[in-house]
């Protein structure tokens, strides 16, 4: 059954202070967890400027798991990417705008959002660097789609055309919810169990799996809801939004893996 609808903008711009004590426990400095951001016009005080934006729920999720969140803006240049990866314990690839369909060999559907070439270029390069370095990562929403494209896969550009309903992305800028079935032998299955109630808000999905990716969770309509990169120490992608729900175990697992880097 669908869960309560949540505003997609809920939590943006709020203070981070007052978070509970981290659940992860280890000796030594907590790991730095990079979180990708978008570039969008924003207003604060008397200013209207382009800004690197990210819902604060991602930062809180990393912090509550025991990590130190570091915002990663989509820089125009890719110099220093290897040094950036070397300095991080893990990366969260956050949700956001649609990828340019030219990246997976398709013309743009009329429901696909306008391209953001700088973000696409930065995040695809970062994904490849993270994979090459065997760095733990969690790819969320758009992040999972970017992972699939980085591995040579393709996307369904407008899911209602394929499944005949809008249950994955409720109208009005809200999040919805549904149940996913998870492979019990997968990394995610061992963390969450064979089923999970998830927060959802996406109109695109995987059409063709990229190289080395295994589908490990599905919605009732068989839309792929999670993937894992085979042979990677912690390479997990989920189509849902764990940062918006109460279950933060995926963030706990990411930070725990980063502790041991």
Buried (B, 14 or more C-beta within 10 A) or exposed (E): EEBEBBEBEBBEEEEEEEEEEBBBEBEEEBBBBBBBBBBEEBEEEEEEEEBBBBBBBBBBBBBBBBBBBBBBBBBEEEEEBEEBBEEBBBBBBBBBBBBBBEBBEBEBBEEBBEBBEBBBBBBBBBBEBBBEBBBBBBBBBBBBBBBBBBBBBBBBBBBBEBBEEEBBBBEEEBBBBBBBBBBEEBBBBEBBEEEBBBBBBBBBBBBEBBEBBBBBBBBEBEBBBBBBBEEBEBBBBBBBBBBBBEBBBBBBBBBBBBBEB
